[in-house]
Amino acid sequence: QVQLVESGGDYARAGGSLRLSCAASSSIFIINNMGWYRQAPGKQRELVATITAGGRTNYVDSVKDRFTISRDNRKKKLYLQMNRLKSEDTAIYYCNTADTSKTWNWGQGTRVTVSS
């Protein structure tokens, strides 16, 4: 099983920026469509950004034009650049495959807290 380790979460003010990273333990990462998920307090985990193996991206409306997902296949890393943060972005963020029916084991996630 692939191990995923997320990092980069922190406290931020509304309007600020953070960059999240995710390191994968296996080269199978390279051929998989990947995504960033988040789980806010009291809510279900949701998929907010995806990137195909070829680099095509997609976002949910709530983060579109503010978040940018990217990947570095040589490093087996996934990134999420988050700009113009809002209090509603407060959540634990996880990376995993973009196919919600075939996810790998979940990592610990990285916590993002945005104060207004």
HELIX and SHEET records of a PDB file:
HELIX    1   1 SER A   27  ILE A   31  5                                   5    
HELIX    2   2 SER A   87  ASP A   89  5                                   3    
SHEET    1   A 4 LEU A   4  SER A   7  0                                        
SHEET    2   A 4 LEU A  18  ALA A  24 -1                                        
SHEET    3   A 4 LYS A  77  MET A  82 -1                                        
SHEET    4   A 4 PHE A  67  ASP A  72 -1                                        
SHEET    1   B 6 TYR A  11  ARG A  13  0                                        
SHEET    2   B 6 THR A 110  SER A 115  1                                        
SHEET    3   B 6 ALA A  91  THR A  97 -1                                        
SHEET    4   B 6 MET A  34  GLN A  39 -1                                        
SHEET    5   B 6 GLU A  46  ILE A  51 -1                                        
SHEET    6   B 6 THR A  57  TYR A  59 -1                                        
END                                                                             
